[in-house]
Amino acid sequence: MLYAYRVLMTGIHLLRTGEVEANLRRLNEHFGFGFLDELISRKVRGENTSVGDLDWSFHEARLDELEARLDEAFQESKLPEDRDRKPVNELLVWLRLAER
C-alpha cells in the first residue's frame, strides 16, 4: 500500500516542483495524510499488515484522489515535454564504465 502512495505522491511532487522526492515521510509533510504516519511506523517496526488490517475501501478512495491530483498536476505542469537526454546518457555510460 505504501508503494502506491509513494509513486503517486512522488509524481505529483515532481510535476509541481520539478524535484524528485521519494521519501514518503517528507512527501507526506506536503500532503498531510495523518494515517500514513501510522502505516509507515508499522512498516519501520517490522509489523506485517495483513489484508484484514487495512480498510481497503478507504485507501482505494485516497489513491483515486491522488490519481486525480496526478492528472491535474500533469495538465498544469510547466516541465518541458521533451528534454535533452544526452547528459543523462553520458552519466549512465560513465557510471557503467566506472563499475568495471
Backbone as CSV, one residue per row, in Angstrom:
resi,resn,N_x,N_y,N_z,CA_x,CA_y,CA_z,C_x,C_y,C_z
1,MET,0.823,-1.177,0.000,0.000,0.000,0.000,0.879,1.257,0.000
2,LEU,1.935,1.213,0.821,2.813,2.382,0.902,3.474,2.694,-0.432
3,TYR,3.768,1.656,-1.210,4.403,1.871,-2.513,3.472,2.632,-3.460
4,ALA,2.202,2.317,-3.405,1.235,3.019,-4.257,1.173,4.498,-3.879
5,TYR,1.143,4.774,-2.579,1.142,6.171,-2.142,2.426,6.875,-2.576
6,ARG,3.566,6.198,-2.411,4.845,6.816,-2.769,4.896,7.179,-4.255
7,VAL,4.467,6.264,-5.105,4.528,6.514,-6.550,3.667,7.722,-6.925
8,LEU,2.444,7.743,-6.454,1.543,8.846,-6.820,2.007,10.175,-6.234
9,MET,2.406,10.164,-4.973,2.836,11.407,-4.333,4.133,11.924,-4.936
10,THR,5.055,11.006,-5.280,6.302,11.422,-5.925,6.008,12.056,-7.280
11,GLY,5.110,11.460,-8.042,4.752,12.002,-9.354,4.131,13.384,-9.248
12,ILE,3.226,13.563,-8.321,2.587,14.872,-8.131,3.633,15.903,-7.745
13,HIS,4.478,15.534,-6.788,5.520,16.462,-6.327,6.467,16.832,-7.471
14,LEU,6.874,15.839,-8.254,7.771,16.090,-9.384,7.141,17.031,-10.399
15,LEU,5.903,16.771,-10.749,5.244,17.612,-11.751,5.037,19.038,-11.265
16,ARG,4.858,19.209,-9.981,4.629,20.554,-9.434,5.912,21.320,-9.158
17,THR,6.974,20.610,-8.760,8.187,21.299,-8.334,9.383,21.072,-9.248
18,GLY,9.343,20.009,-10.053,10.494,19.661,-10.868,11.548,18.898,-10.089
19,GLU,11.251,18.547,-8.833,12.194,17.833,-7.976,11.681,16.432,-7.677
20,VAL,12.605,15.473,-7.690,12.256,14.104,-7.333,12.432,13.958,-5.820
21,GLU,11.365,13.629,-5.146,11.392,13.340,-3.710,10.667,12.023,-3.517
22,ALA,11.378,11.012,-3.057,10.771,9.697,-2.900,10.608,9.292,-1.438
23,ASN,11.026,10.153,-0.521,10.873,9.847,0.894,9.428,10.104,1.289
24,LEU,8.747,9.045,1.673,7.313,9.144,1.941,7.003,10.052,3.120
25,ARG,7.835,10.038,4.136,7.599,10.946,5.276,7.703,12.406,4.846
26,ARG,8.727,12.725,4.050,8.873,14.113,3.579,7.738,14.494,2.638
27,LEU,7.351,13.587,1.759,6.227,13.858,0.864,4.967,14.131,1.667
28,ASN,4.771,13.352,2.707,3.558,13.486,3.493,3.496,14.811,4.256
29,GLU,4.633,15.470,4.443,4.613,16.810,5.039,3.795,17.766,4.181
30,HIS,3.772,17.543,2.876,3.016,18.385,1.948,1.585,17.898,1.754
31,PHE,1.388,16.582,1.863,0.074,16.012,1.593,-0.790,15.916,2.847
32,GLY,-0.180,15.749,3.989,-0.889,15.766,5.260,-1.833,14.600,5.514
33,PHE,-1.462,13.411,5.061,-2.274,12.224,5.345,-1.829,11.648,6.689
34,GLY,-2.551,11.969,7.748,-2.198,11.506,9.080,-2.102,9.995,9.195
35,PHE,-2.939,9.286,8.479,-2.936,7.824,8.544,-1.651,7.221,7.998
36,LEU,-0.955,7.952,7.112,0.280,7.410,6.544,1.376,7.301,7.590
37,ASP,1.410,8.240,8.519,2.439,8.183,9.560,2.349,6.869,10.328
38,GLU,1.137,6.442,10.645,0.957,5.177,11.366,1.358,3.983,10.502
39,LEU,0.970,3.989,9.238,1.348,2.887,8.350,2.866,2.800,8.193
40,ILE,3.507,3.942,8.067,4.976,3.971,7.943,5.615,3.451,9.225
41,SER,5.117,3.899,10.358,5.661,3.450,11.643,5.526,1.945,11.806
42,ARG,4.393,1.399,11.408,4.195,-0.046,11.492,5.197,-0.773,10.603
43,LYS,5.436,-0.237,9.422,6.394,-0.849,8.492,7.807,-0.802,9.089
44,VAL,8.175,0.352,9.650,9.509,0.525,10.236,9.707,-0.429,11.416
45,ARG,8.663,-0.637,12.201,8.743,-1.556,13.346,8.742,-3.013,12.901
46,GLY,8.536,-3.259,11.603,8.537,-4.615,11.090,7.223,-5.339,11.276
47,GLU,6.167,-4.594,11.572,4.859,-5.204,11.742,4.256,-5.476,10.374
48,ASN,3.879,-6.706,10.153,3.212,-7.051,8.907,1.748,-6.657,9.008
49,THR,1.253,-6.068,7.953,-0.169,-5.765,7.911,-0.815,-6.781,6.994
50,SER,-1.749,-7.505,7.538,-2.447,-8.481,6.715,-3.576,-7.789,5.972
51,VAL,-4.140,-8.491,5.034,-5.219,-7.934,4.216,-6.340,-7.410,5.098
52,GLY,-6.638,-8.116,6.175,-7.726,-7.703,7.054,-7.414,-6.490,7.908
53,ASP,-6.123,-6.130,8.005,-5.728,-4.995,8.836,-6.003,-3.642,8.194
54,LEU,-6.227,-3.627,6.906,-6.378,-2.357,6.198,-7.820,-2.140,5.758
55,ASP,-8.223,-0.896,5.813,-9.542,-0.516,5.295,-9.351,-0.224,3.810
56,TRP,-9.520,-1.267,2.999,-9.216,-1.171,1.576,-10.056,-0.131,0.860
57,SER,-11.319,0.002,1.218,-12.160,0.994,0.545,-11.680,2.406,0.860
58,PHE,-11.230,2.626,2.090,-10.679,3.935,2.460,-9.445,4.250,1.618
59,HIS,-8.517,3.289,1.551,-7.272,3.522,0.810,-7.522,3.614,-0.692
60,GLU,-8.452,2.839,-1.187,-8.790,2.932,-2.612,-9.297,4.335,-2.947
61,ALA,-10.117,4.895,-2.074,-10.638,6.245,-2.302,-9.511,7.276,-2.244
62,ARG,-8.569,7.133,-1.284,-7.444,8.087,-1.194,-6.564,7.981,-2.431
63,LEU,-6.305,6.747,-2.893,-5.476,6.568,-4.083,-6.169,7.113,-5.327
64,ASP,-7.478,6.960,-5.404,-8.227,7.551,-6.523,-8.098,9.070,-6.509
65,GLU,-8.164,9.658,-5.309,-7.991,11.113,-5.180,-6.601,11.530,-5.652
66,LEU,-5.587,10.762,-5.257,-4.227,11.087,-5.674,-4.047,10.927,-7.176
67,GLU,-4.679,9.937,-7.762,-4.601,9.787,-9.220,-5.209,10.994,-9.923
68,ALA,-6.313,11.498,-9.397,-6.930,12.699,-9.969,-5.992,13.893,-9.808
69,ARG,-5.328,13.991,-8.656,-4.384,15.087,-8.430,-3.167,14.956,-9.344
70,LEU,-2.751,13.718,-9.627,-1.642,13.496,-10.548,-2.016,13.954,-11.951
71,ASP,-3.211,13.606,-12.398,-3.685,14.055,-13.710,-3.728,15.580,-13.777
72,GLU,-4.212,16.187,-12.715,-4.288,17.655,-12.652,-2.885,18.268,-12.683
73,ALA,-1.974,17.692,-11.910,-0.599,18.201,-11.881,0.058,18.065,-13.247
74,PHE,-0.232,16.980,-13.953,0.309,16.793,-15.294,-0.201,17.885,-16.230
75,GLN,-1.496,18.168,-16.173,-2.087,19.188,-17.038,-1.514,20.573,-16.745
76,GLU,-1.209,20.840,-15.477,-0.732,22.167,-15.064,0.792,22.285,-15.071
77,SER,1.487,21.187,-15.285,2.939,21.174,-15.174,3.594,22.106,-16.185
78,LYS,4.626,22.774,-15.726,5.428,23.650,-16.586,6.694,22.937,-17.068
79,LEU,6.840,21.666,-16.691,8.018,20.921,-17.130,7.967,20.716,-18.636
80,PRO,9.099,20.817,-19.289,9.111,20.597,-20.742,8.780,19.143,-21.062
81,GLU,8.064,18.943,-22.145,7.685,17.588,-22.533,8.873,16.799,-23.057
82,ASP,9.821,17.468,-23.698,10.976,16.786,-24.255,12.233,17.414,-23.678
83,ARG,13.125,16.578,-23.192,14.359,17.053,-22.593,15.550,16.523,-23.378
84,ASP,16.681,17.194,-23.228,17.927,16.728,-23.817,18.406,15.518,-23.011
85,ARG,18.365,14.369,-23.619,18.716,13.134,-22.914,20.215,12.824,-22.971
86,LYS,20.957,13.591,-23.730,22.378,13.310,-23.899,23.145,13.340,-22.568
87,PRO,22.972,14.349,-21.713,23.716,14.355,-20.440,23.393,13.146,-19.552
88,VAL,22.153,12.719,-19.533,21.776,11.555,-18.728,22.411,10.297,-19.303
89,ASN,22.387,10.165,-20.614,23.013,9.014,-21.256,24.509,8.983,-20.958
90,GLU,25.164,10.127,-21.042,26.590,10.186,-20.752,26.889,9.797,-19.308
91,LEU,26.046,10.230,-18.386,26.216,9.862,-16.982,26.071,8.357,-16.801
92,LEU,25.076,7.763,-17.414,24.875,6.320,-17.296,26.049,5.537,-17.871
93,VAL,26.553,5.970,-19.013,27.712,5.305,-19.611,28.911,5.427,-18.682
94,TRP,29.134,6.609,-18.150,30.257,6.833,-17.230,30.125,5.935,-16.005
95,LEU,28.918,5.840,-15.409,28.703,5.003,-14.235,28.951,3.525,-14.540
96,ARG,28.477,3.077,-15.678,28.675,1.671,-16.063,30.155,1.354,-16.277
97,LEU,30.860,2.270,-16.916,32.284,2.047,-17.151,33.072,2.106,-15.825
98,ALA,32.620,2.923,-14.894,33.297,3.053,-13.608,33.132,1.799,-12.763
99,GLU,32.100,1.015,-13.010,31.861,-0.217,-12.251,32.818,-1.321,-12.624
100,ARG,33.473,-1.220,-13.757,34.375,-2.291,-14.231,35.591,-2.409,-13.404
